[in-house]
Amino acid sequence: MSDTATDTEAGPRILLGHAGHRGAEARAQTLVAAMPGAFVLPAGSDGAAPLPDAILWIGAPGPDEDRLSPVIASLRDRARAAGIALPLVIAGDRLPAGAHPRGVEAIVPQACPPAILQERIAEAVRQSLRMEEARLRRAVFGRDPFAPDAMPRLPEDDAERHNRIPVLVAGNGSRVAAALAGGLSAIELVGCLTPDAALARLGEHPFRMLVADLPEARALELVAALRRDPRHIALPVMALANGQPATAALLEAGASDVVAPTASDDDLGARCRLLLRIGARRHLAGTCLSRYRGSGPRARAALPREAFERYLTALRRCLALRGDEPHLLRLEEIDTARPPIVAANDDPFAAAIGNPVRSAALAASRDEDFVARVAEIGDVALVRNRQALERIERRIAAIVASTSFA
């Protein structure tokens, strides 16, 4: 669930790179001016600076990942060696078949307005951190801190492992079928002709992606309806549209990517497969992190302090490479002068026990925030930066205030 407008964090630090041609350089300067946190490396940089939150590459990279530039390749190597998720966002109108550098978390057309581009990058950063956090917890705690057999294995990001990958096509399905014919053999295409039919099919069966090959007005109608429905808010959506105004409108409505109808089958297929991989990674991270919610303040058993200290050490090591550090919030220290209040999800007829922030902590936190009851320490929230700490404190206070009874 997204935070409200009053609950935002500082924007990510975005390193911009490009292939060196004049148009890309001009675009980079425009984005630096328009997006807080965006920057280009000064001449002579050697890749030893603190890692950014994301890399935005302007233009399509070639199949050889090192063509992203030696300095950026060095940063990405450092991140991989430390187990850090450094997402790569590509702003380009084509992605040739085979050009899939590791860590690509989003691709947006060149026509994407800076404000929307910044939102996409911020979401890519969050999703990459969720995957990083899932892997970190698995490495430190195993499959589960209390039930070793409860956690699923974390396979590689490989959509081909699934038996069938259902993809819904609204409109003309022949283009999509041709584009994906030489890719994943496990893809199962399901077609429909209208936005209403697409929404009905999505309500009946879970799909991994939707492709809208419809007239602009009908595609906008479908995308807007999807993003209003919490069941489909994270569904990857590819739209086919002509021209910059239509592309920008679809992106603003919530389309994940927009491709021109004249795009080659190789390009369309590559971008569809990329969206499927991104969706699979996000689902995997969410599944893993949800299993750790049982270690929170309502847990029956406390997390051993030694295990928590191992996790804290590993997290500090990751954040140090970004020039940051974790922040620990002791939940019992929040507003201890407030009289006991019964939370809305507690028994309203039972006496309130202790500070209500403990029952609000999990509701206020995101999955990637580490909220746990730790032996010898108590109920804590451990977050990755000062902005996240302020955010969770505000949300806890708001939840406690809004769920109290007279």
Secondary structure, DSSP 8 states (H G I E B T S, - for coil): ----GGG------EEEEE-S-HHHHHHHHHHHHHSTTEE---TT--S-S---SEEEEES---SSGGGG-HHHHHHHHHHHHTT----EEEE-S---TT---TTEEEEE-TT--HHHHHHHHHHHHHHHHHHHHHHHHHHHHTT-SS-TTTS-----S-GGGSS-EEEEEEE--HHHHHHHTTS-TTEEEEEESSHHHHHHHHHHS--SEEEEES-HHHHHHHHHHHHHSTTTTT--EEEE--SHHHHHHHHHHT-SEEE-TTS-HHHHHHHHHHHHHHHHHHHHHHHHHHGGGGGSTT-SS-B-HHHHHHHHHHHHHHHHTTT---EEEEGGGTTTTS-----TTS-TTS---S-THHHHHHHHS-TTSEEEEETTTEEEEEESSHHHHHHHHHHHHHHHHHT---
